[in-house]
Amino acid sequence: MTPRATETPIKTTLIDITKCIGCRACQVACKQWNDREGEQTELDFNLGFQNPATLSAKTLTLITFHELPDEKAPGGLHYLFTMRRCLHCLEPACASACPTTALERQSDGPVIYDTNKCIGCRYCIWACPWGVPTTEWDSLAPKIQKCTHCADRSGQSPPAARNGQALTDQESQQYRDQIVTPACVKACPADCLRFGTREDMLQEAHNRISDQPEKYVDHIYGEKEAGGTSVLYLSSVAFDKLGFPEVSNEPYPSFSKVALHAVPPAVIAVGALLASAYSFLKRRASALASASSVATRIEDHDHHVEFEPLQHKLLTPGNWILLVLMAFGAISLVARFALGLGGSTHLSDTYAWGLWIAFDLVWIAVAAGAFATAGMIYVFQRKDLYSMGRSAVLMGLLSYSFVTVTLVADLGLPWHFYQLGVHAPEQSAMFEVSWCVGLYVTILLIEFLPVPFERWRLQKAMGLWRRWSGAYVAFAITLFVYLLSRSFVYATLAAAMFSFLAWSFRSWGKKGEPIMLAIAAVTLSTMHQSSLGSLFLLMPDKLAPQWWSPVMPISFFLSSIAAGTALVIVVEMWIAKAWKRQLRITQVAAMGKITFWSLLVYLVFRLGDMVVRVQFGSAFSGGLGALFAVELLLGGIPLALLAQRRLRANPTVLFVGALLTLLGVVFNRVNVVLLGMSLKGPMPQIAPATYSPTIIEWGISVGLIAATIFLFGLGARLMPVLPKEQVGQGD
């Protein structure tokens, strides 16, 4: 990638490995200029004189030692020394991942870091194909550290005078050439490093290869890798022999760019489609009801299910256990902030994400029952499912609320959360998910408000809810579209369409149908469920092909519907069993049919994608193949159990089918985040760490699950969440 004449010249360092003498002057100069502390290290005979083993928050530049067999060399070994540091991609994955622009590429090449913007999500660590960004794990406020190509040096202007004498043009240029170059380049005594424009450095590299073809391999590492970098390498041996990873020539942000740029128009399109479906189905249902008095009675019966608070004692033995687990979770949360991320977790520069991210992805997927149920009841007019609506929304509200608690615990600098509203990254799945989940929580809250309003007879509040809930939806969707696009055109279109829908549906809203909230719930959930898959599009080099795919966003969305509806079934059957209530088997079996079809669509889509990518044939080999097979087995068995109406009518079969569906999607998310990952650690990726969650990580996770179950039971006891028991109705 060569800049056009009108573009800012890209500052580039050319590293000639054949000239490096391993003196480590660059390594020392980097530490001095960036004020990095020394590290406590040990001599590893497998690494020779290389010390430390990898980049870290204290070591931003590292000289690696390589012994290569060579019969012509003394002792039969040929020694090469390689400078390792950030390559400063022309289209950096780390900057694309960052949700707050804390990592940003300057127009002249350096990828710089602003700690004041950073929230400590560490997405950049996994996004980088070379393992460059690292974290200060021993700090209570851990910041990201990486080479900045000494952007703070190169930005300095020459002094106006020296010793009282004005500098000549030649002296000013000499200053720029010799003083403002990166510290490593200035310190190198062997002319291993050259600094200049990318165009000049590429020309220099090509000249050296053509002048001495016997000395160099015909490959300039960084010329095309990841779309091109601002650091280039020349070598006398193949780069893979020196531990350089084989990186695609495609810029990593290109994998997620299409998916993320499609979000704003997709919001408008999905909203319009849902509104159209609702209008058509509502009018059809009204026409059918008016044509038949019997149909009217059936419709009234399905529409107007009465609800009541649960008349059960709160402090049962089971709830005491939940309270103990909640207390343990609260203590673990305090310990997390008292000890810091490094002191409370086993996270590292290899496993920058761990149990909590897997936990969040699982929880968000299974909580999809809230939007799926609301969409089916109100948009698609499945009034037969109405009795499950309140419990599904309450479970979703609690789940998403506690997901945000986990996210806060997982952030290194959570007090910088406001930066998500200040800065506008061009494309970041983390940014999209953060805003979408946050807005969706407010939609869930507003969806649930009629329940406490009904319980405490707050008629004025109910009137305000009916009047303004549609307006809030229009505002929230417009805000989301603007934040994602920074386009007044898209924002205006979203505002106009959703405001029109809110006005059009106001009469139906007065009858108690929160259609605008249902449309918003489905729309926002479609966006963030799919964008959770987009998070991993930047990791094709880490996630195994059984799980990585350019259409991961669609797979994540489809699987969430199966998981969410399956959880609704499990919860309904748990309620009936634990609280000795009537099981509405007809309604629950109807939800089982939705689970079956959503699971079938998901599996057909996913396996079809693998066939198209020619990955299916080798998907079952090795240990990862076994994981993939188990995942498919968990998803395949429910298809057989839920396929027939008579099987779905059997409570035991229905429960097992729903539970296995749930476990299959849970296992998929765990595979994506942890088990299916091939993580090599920080550059030079020779010493990956292992990972197992600490008791604090487990404590927070288990405590939040216990809090969700306990508060669901408390809400059911205080408010009319569950349908009123019907005397004489059997199971």
N, C-alpha and C positions, 0 to 999 in steps of 0.2 A: 504494500500500500504506500504509494508515493504521494505526498501532498501536492495539490495544485499550486500554481505560482501565487495565487491570491491567499493561500492558507498560511498560517503561522508555521515556520520551519520547526520540525520536531527535533528536540534535543535527544541525542542518542549516544550511548556508550558502546564502543566496539571492543570486545574482549577476545584477545588472541591467546587461546590456551597454550599454544606451542611456546609462547614467550614467558609464561608465568613461572617464576622460580620458587614459589611457595613461601615467600618471606613474610607474608601476612601483614605487610605495611598497610594495605587497604583495609584489612579487618580492624587494625588498631586505630587508623585514622577515622573510620566510621564510628567507632565507639567514642572517640574523643569529641568529634564534632557533634554527635547526637547525645552526648552526656549519658552514655549507657554504662551501667555498673558491670564489673567483672563477674564471671560465673564460677561457682565451685564445680570443678570438673575432675574427671578421672581419666587416666591414660587407658585407652582401649586399643589393644594390639591389633585388633581387626581393622582399625581405622588408621593405623600408622600414627603420624604426628598431627592428625586432624583433631582439633579441639576447639569448641565443643562439638558434639556429634551433629547437631542440627541448628537451624535458625531458632531464635526464641525472642522473647520481649527484650532481652538484654543483648542479643547478638543479631544485628540486622544485615551483616555481611559476613560471609564465612568462606574460608579457603578449604576445599575438600581435597584429600590426597587419594591418588589412584595408582595401584601397582598393576601393570599389564604385562603379560608374558611377551618376551621379545628375545629371540635367540641371539640377535646381533648386539643386544645391550649387555653391559657388564652385569654379571650375575644372572643373566637371563630375564631381567625385569626392566621394564621401561616405566619411569615415573612421570605422571602428569598431575598438575595442580590446577584446580578450577575454582574460579570465583563464583559464589552463589549469592544471589540477592534478588530483589523484585525485578521482573523483566519489563514492567510498565507497558502493559498491552495497549495497543491503539484503541481497542474496544474492550476495556477491562471488565471481567466478570464480577470482580469484587465491587466495583463502583455501580454496576448494574444491579447487584443484589442489595446494596445498601438502601434502607428505607428512608434515610434522613439526609442523604448526600454528604455524610461524614467522610466518605471516601469519594473522591472526585478527580477526574482527569483534567489537567490543565490543557489549554489549547496547544501548548508547545511540548506536551508529552508526559511530564511527571504525574503519577497518581499520588495525590497527597491525602492526608488524613487530618481532620479537625475534631479533636476530642470533645469540644463543646457541643457538637451536633450528635455525637455517638450515643446510642441507647444501650450498647453492649449486647446486641442480639447475636453476634458472631457468625452471621450468615456468610460473611465475606470469607471466613476461613474455609468453609466447605465449597464455596463457589470457585475459589482460585484453583486452577489445574496444577499449579506448581507447589502449593502449600506454603505460600509466602506469609500472609498475615498471621500474627500470633497474638496471644493475650497475656496480660499481666495477672496470672492466676494467683500470685501471692499478695495481691492488693485488694482492699475492701472496695475500691472503685476501679476495677480492671479496665484498662484501655487497650485498644488495638495498637500494635506496633508493626511497622514495616518501613523498608527503605523508601524515601521520597525522592530519590535521584538528586538529593541536595537542592531541592527547589528553593529553599531559603537562602542558599548561597548564590545560585544563578540569577536570582532576582535582584541582587545588589547592583546598584549603579556605581560606576567609577567615581572616586572622589574628585571634586573640582580642582583640587591643588594638592601638591606634595611638597613639603618643606617650603611653603610659601610661593611655590611656582606652579602656575596653571599647567595641567596636563595637556600634552599635545594629542592630536587625534591618534597618532601611532601608539602613544603610551596608554591611552584609554582603551584601545583595542587590545593591547598586550595585557591589560588588567582583566578584560573580559575573557581572554584566551587562557590565562594562567591562574587567576585568582578565583573567579566565580565558577570554575569547573567543579564537579563533585569532589568531595574530600578524598575518595578512593583513587580517582584518576590522578589527582595532584600528588598523592603519596607514592604512586607506583614507580619504582626505580628501574623497571625492566622494559618500559615501553609496551607493557602488555595491554594497557588500556588507552584507548583513544576516544576523544569526546568531540562531537560536532553535530551537524545536522544529519538527519537520517539518510537523506539523499547522498551526502558526501561519504558517510560511513559505509553505506551499502556499496558505493562505487569503490571505496578503498578495499572492502572485503573481496569483491569480485576481482579486483586487480591482483590482490595477493594470491588468490586461488589460480588465476590464469597465469601469473608469473612463475609460480612454484607449485604446479599440480602434484608433484611428488611429495610435497610437504603437507598439503591440506586435503581433506575430504571435500568433495564438491557439494557442500551443504552449509548454508549460513543459517544457523539455528536462531529463530526469531524473525527471519524475513517473512515467513508465511504462517508460522505456528500461531494458532488462536487468532488468526486474522492479522498477525504482525505485531511486533513488540518494539519498544524503544531501547532495548538492550539486545545486542547481537553477539553471537559467538562464532569463532573459527576454531577448528580442531584438526589434529592430525589423525584422529581415529573416529570411528562412528560414534555419534553422541550417545547412543544407547549403552555403549561400553563404559561411559562415564556416569551413567545413572540418570541421564536426561530422559524424561518420559516422552513417549510418542503422543503428540498432541494434534488434534484435528486442525486443519487449516481454516475451518469455519470459526468465526468469532463466537465465543460461548453465549453472549447476549442474544445472538440471532435465534437460539433455540427457544427463548422465552418471549422474544419481542412480539411475534405474531399473536400469541395468546393474550398478552397483556394489553396490546394496543387494540385488541378486539373487544375488550371489556366495555368501554363507554357505549359504542353502538349496540353491543349485545344487551345492555341494560334496557335501552329504549325498545329494542326489538322484542325481548322477552316480555317486558311490561305490556306492549301492544298485543302480543299473541295471547297472553293470559286474559287481558281485558276482553278481547274478542271472543275467546272461548267461554268466558263467564257470561257475556251478554247473550250469546247463542244458546247456551245450555239453560240459562235462567228463563229465557223466553219460552224455550221448548217445554221446560218443566211446568211453567205456568199454564201454557196452552193445554198440556195433557191433564193437569189438575182440574182446570175449568171444564174440561170435556167429560169428566167422570166424577160423580160424587164419592164413589168408592176410593178413587185415586186421591181425592182431597182428604178423606179421612186417613188414608195411609200416610200421605205426605205430612199431615198435621202430627200424626203419631211420631214420625221420624224426626220432624223438625223440633218439636217442643218437648224434648226430654227434660225432665225436672232433675235438679241436682240438690244435694244435701251434704252437710258436713259429716265427717266420719265420727260415729259415736263409739270411740274406743279409748281406753286409757292410754296416756302418752308414755309414761315412764315404765315401759315393759322391760323385761330382761334384755331383749334384743336391742332396744333403744339405749339402754345403759351401756351396752357394748359399743354402740355407735358413738355415744358421748365420750367414751374413753378414747376411741380412735380419733375423734375430733380434737380432743385435748392433746393427744400425741402429735397430731398434725399441726396444731397451733404452736406447740413447743418447737417442732422441727422448722416451722416458718421463721420463728424468732432466731433460732440457731443459724438458719441460712443467712440472715442479714448480719448477725453478730460475727460470724466466722468468715463471711465472704463466699463467693462461688468456689474458689480454690480450696478453702478450708472445710466446706460443707458438702462438696460433691467430688466425684472422681472424673469430672470432665477435664479435658486436656486439649492441646493443640491438634491432637489426632481426633478425639471425640469431643468436638466443640459443642455438639448437641447430643443429648442422651435420653434418659427415661422421660423427662418432662416434655420434650418435643414429641416423642412417640405417644405419650399420654394425651397430649393436646390433640394430635391428629386423630387418635382413636376416639376421643370423647366428642370432638366436633362431628366426626362421621356418624357415630351412633345417635347423637342428638338431632340428626337430620329428620327424625320422626316428627318434630314440631312443625317444620315447614311442609313436609310431605302430607301430614294430616290436615293442616289448615288449607293447603292447596286442594286436596281431594274434596274436603267438605264444602268449601265456599266457591272455589273457582270451577271445579268439575262437578259440583252439585251432588256429591255423594252424601246425602243427609243421613243415610243409614249408619254412617261412621260418627255422627255428631256426638254420641255419648263418650267417645274417647278423646274429643278435642281438647277439653280443659286439662286433663291429666298430661297429654302430650305437650301442650304449651308450657305448663308449669315445669315439667321435666326439662324441656329445652331451655327455659329461662334460667333455671338453677345450674344446668350444665354449662351453658355459655358464660354465665357470670363467674363460675369457678374456674373455667378455662382462663379467663383474664387474670385470676389470682396466680395461676401457675405461670402464665406468661410474665407477669411482674417478677415472680421469684426467679425466673430463668434469665432475666435481663441483668447484665453487668452494671448498667447505669440507668436504673429505672426512673430516677428523678429527672432524666432528660426526655421523658415521654412526650412532653409538649412539642418537641422538635418534629414530631410526626405531622403536626398541623402547621408548621412554619415553612418547611421546605418541600420542594416538589421534585422528587426523582423522576427522571425521564421514563424509567421502567423498572419497577421493583415489585416482585410478587409479595414480599413481606409488607410493603407499604399498602398494597391493595387489600391483603388479608386483614391487616390491622384496622383499617378504616371500615371495611365491610363488616367484620365481626362486631366492632364497636357499635355501628349503626344498627346492626341486626339485633343486638341485645336490647336497644331501646324499642325496636319494633315488637320484640317478644314481651317486653314489659307493658307496652300500651295494649297489646293483644290480650294480656291477662287482667288488666285493670277492671274490666266489667265484673269479674268474679268478686273482688273485695267490695266494689261499689254495690253489688247485689246483696252481699252479706250484711253490710252495715247501712243499707238503704240510702245511699248517697245519690239522690236523684239529680241534684244540680251537677255533681261531678260527672254523672252519666250523660247528662245533656251536653256538657262541654266536650266530653269524649266523642260523642256522636258528631258534634259540630266541627271539631278541629282535628280529629285523627287523620282524616284524608288530607288536610292541609299539611300536617306534619310529614306524611308520606311523601308528598310532592317536594317539600323542603329537603328531606333526608336524601332522597334519590338524586335531586338536582345537585346537592352538595357533593355527593359521592361521585357523580359523573364529572363534575368540574375538577375535583381533586385528582381524578385519574387521568383526565385529558388536558386540563388547563386550557380548555377551549370554550369560549363563550358561545360558540355555535352549538356544540353538543349540549352544554348546560342549558341553553335557551330551549332547545328541542325537548330535553327531558322535563324542564319546568312546564313548558306549554302542554306536553302530552299528559303528564301525571296530574297537573292542575285541572285539565279538561276532564280526565277520568274521575277525579274527586268530585267535581261539579256534577258530572253526568250520573254518578252512582249515589248521590246524596240521598235520594228518596229511598233507595234500597237500604242504605246505611241506617236510616231511621227505624227500619224494621228489625234491626239487630244484626245485620250481616256485615261484619267488618271486612268487606271485600277488598278495600284499598290496602288494609294491613296484610291480608292474605297475599295479595299480589306483590306487595313489597317484600314479604317474608320469602316467597318463592324466588323472586328476582334476586335479592341479595344473597340468599343461600346458594343459588345456582352459581353466582359469581365467586363467592369465597370457597365453596366446596371444590370448584374446579381450580381456583388459584392455589389451593394447597398443593395440588399436583404440579402447578407451575413452579413452585418453590424448587423442585428437584430437576427441572429442565436444564439448569445450569451445571448439573453434575453427571453428564454422560460418561465421564471417565471414572466415576466412583460407584455409581449404582449399576448393578448387574442388568444385562439386557432382558432378563425375565420380568423386570419391573420398570426399567427406564424406557420411555417411549415419547416421541414428540406429541402424542395424543394423551399423555398422562392426565391432563386436566379433565378431559371427558371421562376417562376411566374413574377418576376420583369422584366426579359428580354422580355417575351412574351407580357406583358401589355405595355411595352415601344413602341413596334412596332405599336400596335393599337393606342396609344396616339399620337405618332409622325406622323403617316400618317394622322390621323384625324386633327392634327394641320395644316399640309400642305394644306388640303382641306379648312379649315377655313380661313387661310391666303390668299389663292388664291381667295376665294370668297369675302373676305374683300377688297382685292386689286381691284377686278372688281367693287365692289359697291362703295367704297370710292373714287376711282380715275376714275370712269366712263370708265372703260376699257372693252374690249371684254372678256367674260367668256368662256374659252375653256372647255365647258361642257363635251365633249367626254373624254378629258384627266383627268379632275377632277373626273368624274364618274368612270373612270378606277382606280384611286387612292381609290375611295370609295369601290370598290370591294376588293382591298387589305386590306383596313381597316376592312371590314366585315370578311374576312377569318382569319385575325390575331386576331380579337376580339373573334371570335368563338373558335379558338384553345386555346386562353388564358382562356376563361371561362370554357371550357370543361376540360382543364388540372387542373384548380384550384378547381373546384367542384369535379372532380374525386379524387383529392388528399384528399379532406375533407372526401369523402366517404370511401376511403381506411383507413384513420386515425380514422374513426368512430366519426367524429366531426360534420357531416352535420345535424344529427337529432336534436341536441341541439343548432345549430348555430343561430336560430332565437329567442331565449328566452332572455328576459330582454332588458335593454337599448342598450347593445352592439349588440344584435340581430336585433334591429331596424336599427342601423347603417349599419349592414351587409346587411339587406334587401334593404335599400336605394341604397347601392353600387351596388347590383345585379340588381336592377331595372334600374339604370342609364346605366348599361352595357347591359341589356336585350332588352330594347326598340330599341337601334340602330340595333340589329340583325334583327328585323322585318323591320325596315326602309331601311336597306341597302341590304337586301337579294335578291331583284329582280332588274333586269336591268332597267326596266321601272321606278321604284321608284328612283333609283340612278340618272336617267336622269332628274328628277325633281329637280331644284336647291334648292327649299325650303326644300324638304324632305332630300336631300343630306346634306344640311347645318345643319339641326336639328340632323340628325343621327350622323354626325361628332362631333358636339358640345356636344351631350350627351355622346359619347364615351370618349371625352376629359375630361368631368366633372367626369365620372365614375372613370377614372384612377387617376385624381386629388384627388377625395374623398378617394380612396384607400390609397394613400400616406399619406394623413392627418390622416386617421384612424391609420395607422401603426405607425406614429411618435407621435401622440398626443392622439386622441380620443380612440383608442383601447388599450392604455397603462394603466396598473394598477400599479401606482408608490406609494411606501410607504415611501419614503424619507430616510434620513440617519439612520444608526443603532442607537437605536433599532427599528426603523421603526414604530414609534407610533405617529409621528407628521408631516405628509406630508404637504407640502406647496401647495397652488393653483397657477395657472398661467394664466395670460392674457398678451398679448404682449403690450409693451409700445408704445407711439407715435413714438419714435425713431426707434424701431424695424419695425413698419409699414412704417415709412418714408423711410428707406433704401430699403425695399422690393419694395414699390410702385415706388420709384424713379428709381430703376434699370429696372423695367418693362417699365416705361415711356422712359428711355434712349434707351432701345432695340427697341421700336416702332419708336422713333424719328430717331435713327441712321439707321434703316432699310429704312425709307423714304428718308433720306439724301443720303444713298448709292444708292438707286434706281434712284435718280435724277442725281447723279454725274456719275454713271457707267451703262453700259448696262446689267442690272440685269433682266429686264422684257422682254418677247418676243415682237417683233415688231407687232404693230397692223396691221391686214390684212384688206384692204379696201373691203367692201362688205360682210365681214363675220358676220353673226348674232350671237346672244347669243346662 
